[in-house]
Amino acid sequence: MKGTLSKNLINTLHDVRPLYGAAFMMAISLNALWTTMPFIVRNIGGSEDHVGYAWAANMLGYLVCLLLAGAALGRHNPKNTTRVASAVIFVSSLMMSIVVYLVLSKELVGNITLIWTVIAAGTVAGAAMSLFWPFLMSWVSEDFEGPTLNRRLGTYNGSWSSAAIIGPLLGGILVETNTVFPIVFAAAGVIFCFLLLNIANDGSIQSSPFSGKDDKPVAGCENIASLKRLRWMARISLFSSWACLGVTRSQFALLFTGLGFSETYFGIMVTIFGICNFAVMTIIGRCAFWHFKSVLLLAVQVLLSVPLLLIIYGRSLSIFALSLIIMGCCFGFAYSSHLYYGACGSKKRSIQMVIHETTLSLGVIVGSGAGGYFAKNIGLYWPYRFALILLAIGLVSQLVLLLKGRYTRESAK
């Protein structure tokens, strides 16, 4: 009996579950850090545009190195690349914590060089993420289709999105206690992520992000053209949702505290977002009623405008909470939809994961970067108006894709 239990324990440690654990630990670290980054930058003397540029630079580093890594390195071993990424992110977080500590302890608040050093450290961490998320997702989903693929992606999404519930709340409490604490917490979480990656041993160990085969027919989808159209519609929703998140997680943090609310309450607001995101991802990861329903993607695009309007005209905690509830639900659906439509029918998943991560990176770069510029130079509420314009353009683009597909089908009859 004892031998059987030991064998089962060993099998458990060497299957897919450590990968879910690694996703959780990395996500809780990044959520605690980047939820509080607006306050960290503010506390060391940065302005609204520095706040916006911090996350935009992080995701720009991620985007550029995501493409360069695939083009320059060819084939990758997911276990090695994810461990290298974790190590670099840890060193970057450690460097960031040292700089922030020196700024606050040596009365160097407002030093532009040190502010940009913190932003640069975040950029390096973003670059390292190019060797983490796409390859971890490919590792989890490789060689699976249909219900099994949906369950695996659903569990993976549940892992990192559950961390998005806890991370912001912890970050808000930590940053209100001490500006350096969220960075130290993030570095510690990355260490645990590294340990979990070391014991993981599941599925295909080789993965090439820029070598894929043609799509194959998928049950429930009319044809390959329909699948590709849904991918593009989901891509538009993914970009839009992350652009809204880029605005909300950067500029709304300053607007929120400017209205008299504390950093801890902001952490609670982002936690509400995380709960809704987690709930939606978990539910749709366990069922298939939403598959190949293009009207749901249109609905998400429309609903994403509601939280932005609530932020523009709201002044109470209840209104802000409602806005993040709606945004969390829409965000979860958009993310899961694009991940599923990209993975299903693809014989090689890594290239779709790269596209997925590239799309959301562009969303953050545009939302956070432009949001910071508009907030500093035009007005505090212009980032949300800009996001509304992006949503409108996205909705029109989705309608064009949908109508073009229907016209093509009718012409073929």
Secondary structure by P-SEA (a helix, b strand, c coil): caaaaaaaaaaaaacaaaaaaaaaaaaaaaaaaaaaaaaaaaaacccaaaaaaaaaaaaaaaaaaaaaaaaccccccaaaaaaaaaaaaaaaaaaaaaaaaaaaaacccccaaaaaaaaaaaaaaaaaacccaaaaaaaaccccccaaaaaaaaaaaaaaaaaaacaaaaaaaaaaaccaaaaaaaaaaaaaaaaaaaaccccccccccccccccccccccccaaaaaaaaaaaaaaaaaaaaaaaaaacaaaaaaaaacccaaaaaaaaaaaaaaaaaaaaaaaacccccccaaaaaaaaaaaaaaaaaaaccccaaaaaaaaaaaaaaaaaaaaaaaaaaaccccccaaaaaaaaaaaaaaaaaaaaaaaaaaaccccaaaaaaaaaaaaaaaaaaaaaaaaaaaaaaaac
